[in-house]
Amino acid sequence: MIATPSIASLSRSTYSVPDVDRLRKSFPGRPWQNYKAGHYEDALRFAIKINKKDAGPFADFIGVELGKRGLNQEALTFFDKALKIDPRYASAWYNKGVALYNLGRYEEAITCCEKALEIDPKYTSAWNNKGVALNNLGRYEEAITCYDKALGLDPKYTSAWNNKGLALYNLGRYKEAIERYQEALKLNRDWLASHINLAVLLSVTNRHDEAEREFREALRLFKEKEPKRLEEALRYLEKELETHYDSHSLWRAKGEFLKALGREVEAQKSLQTAEELESLEIPDIEHDIVVKMLPPIETWRVVKAKVKHLGRATPRVVIDLVED
């Protein structure tokens, strides 16, 4: 008898990014300079003085950039500022919903999606994200209705197909869930979450040869994609170190990311630098950023161990992996 599987989780809620080139052209002087320096309140204050019409998108943009760094609570402040400038700015409502979702505040996230949809009923991402939040609250039928709305607007919306599959899985409707994952993979063969979810359900329904193929494809994609994510995070840290060279927590984080990538010699140098700086007791203003960046390292280590297990497993062994 096969144990109840752990299915890969929903696709992450992602932010809607404003037109950066337009904003850069609208605010070439003090607003952009202050934004680049990390003085976000000053940046927005100057932007409002120069062009209040575009200041809403500028506040939204700052919120998105904070949210992408994992600073979702801080991002909320700027989404609220954007909505104070323009209460009918659908993108800011949507992005506020993403931040709330990422903070686990699902009911509030749903309300924000609904606000965005009042303004723009064809906002496919808002329909999808409303479904994601509903699914997290166990309201699976309502979630499916939202995914159907999104797919009615965009039949090639891969994330909505995957997420609908997960809602159907949660309702025990495995055959329908399998079909939705297969639909997602027709649109994007590299969608890691759908390969994992499909493999689990094929295994549960005793289609072991097919499950084996999906597990192997998931393993291939995982090995290909995850190091790239760590490389991106590493590039971000190196950029931060250009302006905060004496931050021991940034150096320590860099060392941890290098270790996860198997670059032990470089990792030890970074960790040694961190220890030397820490011994000098220099105030470390970047600590909060690092606290939010390090959890993915632990996720990476856990998943690497599970992937090794997957490489030796038969399809009858259900593996719990993170989503794409």
C-alpha positions in Angstrom: 0.0 0.0 0.0 1.3 3.4 -0.9 1.3 6.2 1.6 -0.6 9.4 1.0 1.8 11.5 -1.2 3.2 14.9 -0.6 2.5 16.9 -3.7 4.7 19.8 -4.8 3.3 23.0 -3.6 1.6 25.8 -5.6 3.6 28.0 -7.9 5.0 30.9 -5.9 3.1 34.2 -6.1 5.1 36.5 -8.2 5.0 40.3 -8.4 3.8 42.3 -11.4 6.7 44.5 -12.4 5.9 48.1 -13.6 7.6 49.5 -16.8 11.0 50.2 -15.4 12.3 52.0 -18.5 9.4 54.4 -18.4 9.9 55.1 -14.7 13.6 55.7 -15.2 12.8 58.3 -17.9 10.1 59.9 -15.8 12.4 60.3 -12.8 16.0 60.5 -14.0 17.3 62.8 -11.3 16.8 62.7 -7.5 14.1 60.1 -7.4 16.1 57.5 -9.2 19.4 58.5 -7.5 17.7 58.1 -4.1 16.2 54.8 -5.1 19.6 53.4 -6.2 21.0 54.5 -2.9 18.3 52.7 -0.9 16.6 55.9 0.3 13.2 54.9 -0.8 11.1 57.4 1.2 13.1 60.3 -0.2 12.9 58.8 -3.7 9.1 58.7 -3.6 8.9 62.2 -2.1 10.9 63.6 -5.0 8.9 61.6 -7.5 5.6 63.0 -6.2 7.0 66.6 -6.6 8.1 65.9 -10.2 5.2 63.9 -11.6 2.4 62.7 -9.2 0.7 60.8 -12.0 3.7 58.4 -12.4 4.5 58.4 -8.7 2.0 55.6 -8.0 3.8 53.2 -10.4 7.1 54.4 -8.9 5.9 53.5 -5.4 4.6 50.2 -6.7 8.0 49.5 -8.3 9.8 50.2 -5.0 7.4 47.8 -3.3 8.1 45.1 -5.9 11.9 45.4 -5.6 11.6 45.1 -1.8 9.2 42.1 -2.2 11.6 40.3 -4.6 14.2 40.5 -1.9 11.9 38.8 0.6 11.1 42.1 2.4 7.3 41.7 2.0 6.3 43.6 5.1 8.4 46.6 4.0 6.9 46.2 0.5 3.4 46.6 1.8 4.2 50.2 2.9 5.0 51.2 -0.7 2.0 49.4 -2.2 -0.2 51.3 0.3 1.5 54.5 -0.8 0.8 53.7 -4.4 -2.8 53.1 -3.7 -3.1 56.3 -1.7 -2.0 58.1 -4.9 -4.3 56.1 -7.1 -6.9 53.8 -5.4 -7.8 52.3 -8.7 -4.3 51.1 -9.6 -5.0 47.4 -10.2 -1.3 46.4 -10.3 -0.7 47.8 -6.8 -3.7 45.9 -5.4 -2.4 42.7 -7.1 1.1 43.3 -5.8 -0.2 44.0 -2.3 -2.0 40.7 -2.5 1.3 38.9 -3.4 3.0 40.4 -0.4 0.2 39.4 1.9 0.1 35.9 0.4 3.9 35.6 1.0 3.3 36.6 4.6 0.7 33.9 5.0 -2.2 36.4 5.3 -4.4 34.6 2.8 -7.8 36.2 3.5 -6.3 39.7 3.1 -4.6 38.5 -0.1 -7.9 37.4 -1.5 -9.4 40.8 -0.7 -6.6 42.5 -2.6 -7.1 40.2 -5.6 -10.8 41.0 -5.6 -10.0 44.7 -5.6 -7.8 44.3 -8.6 -10.5 42.3 -10.4 -13.1 44.9 -9.7 -10.9 47.3 -11.6 -9.8 44.8 -14.3 -12.0 41.7 -14.5 -9.6 40.3 -17.1 -6.6 40.3 -14.8 -5.6 36.7 -15.3 -2.8 36.7 -12.6 -5.2 38.1 -10.1 -7.7 35.2 -10.8 -4.8 32.7 -10.4 -3.5 34.2 -7.2 -6.9 34.4 -5.7 -7.2 30.7 -6.4 -3.8 30.0 -4.8 -4.9 31.8 -1.6 -8.2 30.0 -1.6 -6.4 26.6 -2.0 -4.2 27.4 1.0 -7.4 28.0 3.0 -8.8 24.6 2.0 -11.5 26.2 -0.2 -10.7 24.0 -3.2 -13.9 24.3 -5.2 -13.7 28.1 -5.1 -10.0 27.9 -6.1 -10.9 25.8 -9.1 -13.5 28.4 -10.2 -10.8 31.0 -10.1 -8.4 28.9 -12.1 -11.1 28.3 -14.7 -11.6 32.1 -14.9 -7.9 32.5 -15.6 -7.8 29.7 -18.2 -10.9 31.1 -19.9 -8.9 34.3 -20.4 -5.7 32.6 -21.2 -5.8 28.9 -22.1 -2.0 28.7 -22.2 -1.6 29.9 -18.6 0.7 27.1 -17.4 0.6 28.0 -13.7 -3.2 27.9 -13.6 -3.2 24.4 -15.1 -0.7 23.2 -12.5 -2.6 24.9 -9.7 -5.9 23.5 -10.8 -4.3 20.1 -10.8 -3.3 20.6 -7.2 -6.8 21.7 -6.1 -8.2 18.6 -7.8 -5.6 16.5 -6.1 -6.7 17.9 -2.7 -10.3 16.9 -3.5 -9.2 13.4 -4.3 -10.0 13.7 -8.0 -6.7 12.1 -9.1 -7.6 11.3 -12.7 -8.7 14.9 -13.4 -5.6 16.2 -11.6 -3.3 14.1 -13.8 -5.0 15.5 -16.9 -4.4 19.1 -15.7 -0.7 18.4 -15.1 -0.4 16.8 -18.5 -2.0 19.9 -20.0 0.5 22.1 -18.1 3.4 20.0 -19.5 2.1 20.3 -23.1 2.6 24.0 -22.7 5.9 23.9 -20.9 7.9 20.7 -20.7 10.3 22.4 -18.2 7.7 23.0 -15.5 9.3 21.2 -12.6 6.3 21.4 -10.3 4.1 19.7 -12.8 6.6 16.9 -13.4 6.8 16.2 -9.7 3.1 16.4 -9.1 2.3 14.2 -12.1 4.9 11.6 -11.0 3.4 11.4 -7.5 -0.1 10.9 -8.9 0.9 8.3 -11.5 2.6 6.4 -8.7 -0.5 6.6 -6.5 -2.6 5.3 -9.3 -0.2 2.4 -10.0 1.1 3.7 -13.3 4.6 3.0 -12.2 6.5 3.1 -15.6 5.1 6.5 -16.4 5.8 7.7 -12.9 9.4 6.6 -13.3 9.8 8.7 -16.4 8.4 11.8 -14.7 10.5 11.4 -11.6 13.6 11.1 -13.8 12.6 14.2 -15.8 12.0 16.1 -12.5 15.5 15.0 -11.3 17.1 16.3 -14.5 15.3 19.7 -14.4 16.1 20.1 -10.7 19.8 19.5 -11.2 19.7 22.0 -14.1 17.7 24.8 -12.5 18.5 25.0 -8.8 22.2 26.0 -9.2 21.1 28.8 -11.4 18.9 30.2 -8.6 21.8 30.1 -6.2 24.0 31.8 -8.7 21.5 34.6 -9.0 21.4 35.0 -5.3 25.2 35.0 -5.2 25.3 37.8 -7.8 22.9 39.9 -5.7 25.1 39.4 -2.6 28.2 40.5 -4.5 26.4 43.6 -5.8 25.4 44.4 -2.2 29.0 43.9 -1.0 30.2 46.6 -3.5 28.5 49.2 -1.3 28.6 47.4 2.1 32.0 45.8 2.0 32.3 45.7 5.8 29.0 43.8 6.4 30.0 40.5 8.1 26.5 39.0 7.6 26.7 39.6 3.8 30.1 37.9 3.7 28.8 35.0 5.8 25.8 34.7 3.5 28.1 34.7 0.5 30.1 31.9 2.1 27.0 29.8 2.7 25.8 30.2 -0.9 29.3 29.3 -2.2 29.3 26.2 0.0 25.9 25.2 -1.4 27.3 25.5 -4.9 30.3 23.3 -3.9 32.8 26.1 -4.2 34.5 25.2 -0.9 37.8 27.2 -1.3 35.9 30.5 -2.1 33.4 29.8 0.6 36.1 29.4 3.3 37.6 32.8 2.2 34.3 34.5 2.5 33.5 33.0 5.9 37.0 33.9 7.2 36.4 37.5 6.1 33.0 37.4 7.9 34.7 36.3 11.1 37.4 39.0 10.9 34.8 41.7 10.4 32.6 40.4 13.1 35.6 40.5 15.5 35.9 44.2 14.8 32.3 44.7 16.1 31.3 46.9 13.2 27.5 47.7 13.2 25.9 45.5 10.5 23.0 47.3 8.7 22.4 44.5 6.2 21.6 41.9 8.7 17.8 41.9 8.0 18.3 41.3 4.3 20.5 38.3 5.0 18.1 36.8 7.5 15.5 36.7 4.7 18.0 35.3 2.1 19.5 32.4 4.1 16.4 30.1 4.4 16.7 29.0 0.8 20.1 27.5 1.6 18.5 25.1 4.1 15.8 24.3 1.5 18.5 23.6 -1.0 20.4 21.2 1.3 17.2 19.3 2.2 16.1 19.0 -1.4 19.6 17.9 -2.6 19.4 15.0 -0.1 15.9 14.1 -1.3 17.0 14.3 -4.9 19.8 11.8 -4.2 17.2 9.6 -2.6 15.1 10.0 -5.7 17.9 8.8 -7.9 17.9 5.4 -6.1 14.1 5.2 -5.6 11.5 3.1 -7.4 8.3 4.9 -8.4 6.6 3.2 -5.4 8.5 5.5 -3.1 6.8 8.8 -3.0 9.2 11.7 -2.7 8.4 15.2 -1.3 10.2 17.9 -3.3 9.9 21.6 -3.4 8.1 23.2 -6.4 9.6 25.0 -9.3 
